[in-house]
Amino acid sequence: MRAAYIEQLGSPDEIRYGELAPPRPGPTDVLVEVTATTVNPVDTFVRSGVFRTPVSFPLVIGRDLVGTVAEAGPGADGFAVGDRVWCNSLGHGGRQGAAAELAVVPADRLYHLPGGVDPETAVAVLHPGGTAHLALHTHAKVRPGETVFVAGAAGNVGGAAVVTAVEAGARVVATASARDAEYCRSLGAHEVFPYTDPDVAERLRQACPRGIDVWIDTYGTNDLTAAVDLIAPRARIVLLAGVGARPVLPVGPFYMKDAAILGFVISHATTAELADAAVGINRLLGSGRLRPRTVERIPLSSAADAHRRMEKGELRGKRLVLRPDLDRTDRKDR
């Protein structure tokens, strides 16, 4: 099979595209013919070694896929040849990745794709949607009627967080660039403020006189001084971005509010937590509410360039969808 893979950790230049032996499923695995995969920031962390995780070389990169069941092991209950399926937890923890024509997925990490959902739409939101669900439900335990603040609401994870919070019955206030304010409102945000506004903290205070119950900064600035000032008693601050962030925590005001700071990465989620998130993702996919803002289709052979563009910050608000069939078409044309 053709795959995008690395033989050692390093820069995007380490990514190769070529032939590898096709994988074989174990008794509780499913062999999936990959329709589409994508690139997330965490994929670059695994490839570079910033995120330490067990890997074996050659390592097929990538964690998200949408595809069709080609073969199911005898213990892979609930899956049959021809089923449309998805996964968002490959390529780390000792598992091979998704950026290939074929991928083996443990059955407890594989989910059925709702009928009528476009594969490219789905693969583009699997990681952001899972991150948003884990942040709001698994960790923050958001409740109806609470106020949720989303910083970077026009981004991929930010947009998914807005949609997920609104579906949970929360009131969402957000920051984004001025040009993205209307887009954030279309997702359900009640108030949207430009993050460049020097008075944004005061605007948030006026919009949330009783304080913010759940604070999520998807941009990664993690200004804990502002967060602690604006949160309500018993609030939850969820940290999910900003690998290099080293903010100051005003400990006194923080503990006087009985607040909590919760950090997580999706790669540490248990299979039970991922399965719970999958239910929420499928519900939002099926309703058409969880969708990417912009999608660009590229061949799987362009995986190295996709990683370069991700690391250069060229993809804000855009999702790259890598398709193995585009390479097959190109080979036929030759």
C-alpha positions as CSV (number, residue, x, y, z in Angstrom):
1,M,0.0,0.0,0.0
2,R,1.0,3.7,-0.3
3,A,1.5,5.6,2.9
4,A,3.0,8.8,4.4
5,Y,5.4,7.7,7.1
6,I,8.6,8.6,9.0
7,E,11.6,6.5,9.9
8,Q,12.8,8.8,12.7
9,L,11.5,11.8,14.6
10,G,12.2,15.2,13.2
11,S,11.1,18.0,10.8
12,P,8.5,17.6,8.0
13,D,11.5,16.7,5.8
14,E,11.4,13.3,7.5
15,I,8.0,12.4,6.0
16,R,8.2,9.9,3.2
17,Y,5.5,8.8,0.7
18,G,5.8,5.4,-0.7
19,E,5.1,1.7,-0.5
20,L,4.8,-0.2,2.8
21,A,3.5,-3.6,3.5
22,P,-0.2,-3.6,4.1
23,P,-1.2,-4.0,7.8
24,R,-3.1,-7.1,9.0
25,P,-5.9,-6.8,11.6
26,G,-5.8,-8.8,14.8
27,P,-8.8,-10.6,16.4
28,T,-10.3,-7.4,17.8
29,D,-9.2,-5.0,15.0
30,V,-10.8,-3.7,11.8
31,L,-9.0,-3.1,8.5
32,V,-10.2,0.1,7.0
33,E,-9.8,1.3,3.4
34,V,-9.0,5.0,4.0
35,T,-11.1,7.5,2.1
36,A,-9.7,10.7,3.8
37,T,-7.4,11.8,6.5
38,T,-6.2,15.2,7.7
39,V,-3.5,17.0,9.7
40,N,-3.8,18.4,13.2
41,P,-1.2,20.4,15.3
42,V,-0.8,17.3,17.6
43,D,0.3,15.3,14.5
44,T,3.3,17.7,14.1
45,F,4.0,17.2,17.9
46,V,4.2,13.5,17.5
47,R,6.3,13.6,14.3
48,S,8.8,16.1,15.8
49,G,9.0,14.4,19.2
50,V,7.5,17.3,21.2
51,F,4.7,15.0,22.4
52,R,6.4,11.9,23.7
53,T,4.6,8.7,22.9
54,P,5.5,5.1,22.1
55,V,6.2,4.7,18.4
56,S,7.7,2.1,16.1
57,F,9.4,2.8,12.8
58,P,8.5,3.1,10.1
59,L,5.6,5.1,11.6
60,V,2.6,5.9,9.4
61,I,1.6,9.4,10.5
62,G,-1.8,10.9,11.3
63,R,-4.6,10.1,13.7
64,D,-7.9,10.9,11.9
65,L,-9.6,8.9,9.2
66,V,-12.9,8.2,7.5
67,G,-13.1,5.1,5.4
68,T,-14.8,1.8,4.7
69,V,-14.4,-1.5,6.5
70,A,-12.4,-3.9,4.3
71,E,-12.1,-6.7,6.9
72,A,-13.2,-7.2,10.5
73,G,-11.5,-9.5,13.0
74,P,-13.7,-12.2,14.7
75,G,-13.8,-10.2,17.9
76,A,-14.6,-6.8,16.3
77,D,-18.3,-6.9,17.1
78,G,-20.6,-4.5,15.4
79,F,-18.5,-3.9,12.2
80,A,-19.0,-5.5,8.8
81,V,-17.4,-5.2,5.4
82,G,-18.7,-2.1,3.6
83,D,-19.5,-0.1,6.8
84,R,-18.6,3.6,6.7
85,V,-16.5,4.3,9.8
86,W,-14.2,6.9,11.4
87,C,-11.5,7.1,14.0
88,N,-9.6,10.0,15.6
89,S,-7.0,8.3,17.8
90,L,-4.4,6.6,15.6
91,G,-0.7,7.4,15.1
92,H,0.4,7.4,18.8
93,G,0.4,5.2,21.8
94,G,2.1,2.4,19.8
95,R,-0.6,2.5,17.1
96,Q,0.2,3.1,13.4
97,G,-1.4,6.1,11.8
98,A,-4.1,7.0,9.3
99,A,-2.2,8.5,6.4
100,A,-2.3,5.4,4.2
101,E,-4.5,3.5,1.8
102,L,-5.2,1.0,4.5
103,A,-5.2,1.3,8.3
104,V,-5.8,-1.1,11.2
105,V,-8.0,0.3,13.9
106,P,-8.8,-1.3,17.3
107,A,-12.6,-1.9,17.3
108,D,-13.0,0.1,20.5
109,R,-11.6,3.1,18.8
110,L,-13.8,2.9,15.7
111,Y,-17.2,4.4,15.2
112,H,-19.9,4.3,12.5
113,L,-20.3,7.4,10.3
114,P,-23.9,8.7,10.3
115,G,-25.8,8.2,7.0
116,G,-25.6,11.0,4.6
117,V,-22.5,12.7,6.1
118,D,-19.8,13.7,3.6
119,P,-16.5,12.0,4.4
120,E,-14.4,15.1,3.9
121,T,-16.7,17.2,6.1
122,A,-16.5,14.5,8.8
123,V,-12.7,14.0,8.8
124,A,-12.1,17.7,9.0
125,V,-14.0,18.0,12.3
126,L,-13.2,14.7,14.1
127,H,-10.2,16.1,16.1
128,P,-11.6,19.6,16.8
129,G,-15.0,18.0,17.8
130,G,-13.4,15.5,20.0
131,T,-11.3,18.1,21.7
132,A,-14.3,20.4,22.3
133,H,-16.4,17.6,23.7
134,L,-13.7,16.4,26.1
135,A,-13.0,20.0,27.2
136,L,-16.7,20.9,27.9
137,H,-18.2,17.6,29.0
138,T,-15.5,15.2,30.3
139,H,-13.4,17.9,32.1
140,A,-15.5,21.0,32.7
141,K,-18.8,19.2,33.1
142,V,-20.7,22.1,31.6
143,R,-24.3,22.5,32.6
144,P,-27.3,24.1,30.9
145,G,-27.6,27.8,31.7
146,E,-23.9,28.3,32.4
147,T,-21.8,30.9,30.6
148,V,-18.9,29.6,28.5
149,F,-16.1,31.8,27.3
150,V,-14.2,30.6,24.1
151,A,-11.0,32.5,23.1
152,G,-10.2,31.9,19.5
153,A,-13.7,31.0,18.6
154,A,-13.2,31.3,14.8
155,G,-10.5,28.5,14.8
156,N,-11.1,24.8,14.2
157,V,-11.3,23.8,17.9
158,G,-12.8,27.2,18.9
159,G,-15.7,26.8,16.4
160,A,-16.3,23.3,17.6
161,A,-16.3,24.4,21.2
162,V,-18.9,27.1,20.4
163,V,-21.2,24.6,18.7
164,T,-20.8,22.0,21.5
165,A,-21.4,24.5,24.3
166,V,-24.5,25.9,22.6
167,E,-25.9,22.3,22.1
168,A,-25.3,21.7,25.8
169,G,-27.6,24.7,26.6
170,A,-24.8,27.1,27.6
171,R,-24.6,30.8,26.8
172,V,-21.4,31.4,24.8
173,V,-19.3,34.6,24.8
174,A,-16.2,34.6,22.6
175,T,-13.3,36.5,21.2
176,A,-12.1,36.4,17.7
177,S,-10.8,38.8,15.0
178,A,-13.3,41.5,14.0
179,R,-13.7,40.0,10.5
180,D,-14.7,36.6,12.1
181,A,-17.3,37.9,14.5
182,E,-20.3,37.2,12.2
183,Y,-19.0,33.7,11.6
184,C,-18.8,33.0,15.3
185,R,-22.4,34.3,15.8
186,S,-23.5,32.0,13.0
187,L,-22.2,29.1,15.2
188,G,-24.3,30.3,18.1
189,A,-22.1,32.6,20.1
190,H,-24.2,35.2,22.0
191,E,-21.5,37.8,22.2
192,V,-18.3,38.2,20.2
193,F,-15.6,40.7,21.0
194,P,-12.4,41.5,19.0
195,Y,-9.4,40.0,20.8
196,T,-7.4,43.1,19.8
197,D,-9.8,45.5,21.7
198,P,-7.8,47.0,24.6
199,D,-11.0,47.0,26.6
200,V,-12.0,43.4,25.9
201,A,-11.7,42.4,29.6
202,E,-14.2,45.1,30.6
203,R,-16.5,44.2,27.7
204,L,-16.5,40.6,29.0
205,R,-17.2,41.8,32.5
206,Q,-20.2,43.8,31.3
207,A,-21.5,40.9,29.2
208,C,-21.1,38.4,32.1
209,P,-21.9,40.3,35.3
210,R,-22.2,37.1,37.3
211,G,-18.9,35.8,35.9
212,I,-17.8,33.1,33.5
213,D,-18.4,29.5,34.5
214,V,-16.2,27.7,31.9
215,W,-13.2,29.4,30.4
216,I,-11.6,27.8,27.3
217,D,-8.7,29.4,25.5
218,T,-8.2,27.5,22.2
219,Y,-5.7,30.1,21.0
220,G,-3.2,29.1,23.7
221,T,-2.4,32.5,25.2
222,N,-3.7,31.2,28.6
223,D,-3.9,34.6,30.4
224,L,-4.7,33.2,33.8
225,T,-4.6,36.7,35.4
226,A,-7.5,37.8,33.2
227,A,-9.3,34.5,33.6
228,V,-9.2,34.5,37.4
229,D,-10.5,38.1,37.4
230,L,-13.5,37.3,35.2
231,I,-14.6,33.8,36.3
232,A,-17.5,33.1,38.6
233,P,-17.2,31.1,41.9
234,R,-16.7,27.4,41.2
235,A,-15.6,28.1,37.7
236,R,-13.5,25.7,35.6
237,I,-10.6,26.9,33.5
238,V,-9.7,24.3,30.8
239,L,-6.2,24.4,29.3
240,L,-5.9,22.6,26.0
241,A,-3.5,24.7,23.8
242,G,-0.2,26.6,24.2
243,V,2.6,24.1,24.5
244,G,5.1,27.0,25.3
245,A,2.8,29.1,27.5
246,R,4.1,30.0,31.0
247,P,1.4,32.2,32.4
248,V,1.3,33.7,35.9
249,L,-1.4,32.3,38.2
250,P,-2.8,34.8,40.8
251,V,-3.1,32.1,43.5
252,G,-4.9,34.1,46.1
253,P,-7.9,35.3,44.0
254,F,-8.0,31.9,42.3
255,Y,-8.5,29.8,45.4
256,M,-10.9,32.4,47.0
257,K,-13.2,31.6,44.1
258,D,-13.2,27.8,44.7
259,A,-12.2,27.5,41.1
260,A,-10.4,24.7,39.2
261,I,-7.8,24.6,36.4
262,L,-8.0,21.5,34.2
263,G,-5.5,20.6,31.6
264,F,-5.8,17.8,29.1
265,V,-4.6,16.6,25.7
266,I,-6.9,14.4,23.6
267,S,-4.1,11.8,23.2
268,H,-4.5,10.9,26.9
269,A,-8.3,10.3,26.6
270,T,-9.4,6.8,27.5
271,T,-11.4,4.7,25.0
272,A,-14.5,5.2,27.1
273,E,-14.0,9.0,27.0
274,L,-13.4,8.9,23.3
275,A,-16.5,6.7,22.7
276,D,-18.6,9.2,24.7
277,A,-17.2,12.0,22.6
278,A,-18.0,10.0,19.5
279,V,-21.7,10.0,20.4
280,G,-21.7,13.8,20.6
281,I,-19.7,14.2,17.4
282,N,-22.0,11.9,15.5
283,R,-25.0,13.7,16.8
284,L,-23.6,17.1,15.7
285,L,-22.4,15.7,12.3
286,G,-25.9,14.2,11.7
287,S,-27.6,17.5,12.4
288,G,-25.2,19.3,10.1
289,R,-24.1,21.7,13.0
290,L,-20.5,20.5,13.3
291,R,-18.8,21.4,10.0
292,P,-15.5,22.8,8.9
293,R,-15.3,26.4,7.8
294,T,-13.0,25.8,4.8
295,V,-11.7,22.6,3.3
296,E,-8.8,22.1,0.9
297,R,-8.4,18.7,-0.8
298,I,-4.8,17.5,-1.5
299,P,-3.3,14.1,-2.3
300,L,-1.9,12.0,0.4
301,S,1.6,12.4,-1.2
302,S,1.5,16.0,-0.1
303,A,1.6,15.1,3.6
304,A,5.0,16.7,4.2
305,D,3.9,20.0,2.7
306,A,0.7,19.8,4.8
307,H,2.9,19.5,8.0
308,R,5.0,22.5,6.9
309,R,2.0,24.6,6.3
310,M,0.6,23.7,9.7
311,E,3.8,24.6,11.5
312,K,4.0,27.9,9.6
313,G,0.5,28.9,10.8
314,E,-0.9,29.0,7.3
315,L,-4.0,27.0,8.1
316,R,-6.0,29.0,10.6
317,G,-9.7,28.3,9.9
318,K,-8.8,25.9,7.1
319,R,-8.7,22.1,7.2
320,L,-6.6,20.1,4.8
321,V,-8.2,16.8,3.7
322,L,-5.7,14.3,2.3
323,R,-7.1,11.7,0.0
324,P,-5.2,8.5,-1.1
325,D,-7.4,8.3,-4.2
326,L,-6.1,11.5,-5.6
327,D,-2.6,9.9,-5.9
328,R,-4.1,6.8,-7.5
329,T,-5.9,9.0,-10.1
330,D,-2.6,10.8,-10.8
331,R,-0.8,7.5,-11.3
332,K,-3.4,6.4,-13.8
333,D,-3.2,9.7,-15.7
334,R,0.5,9.1,-16.2
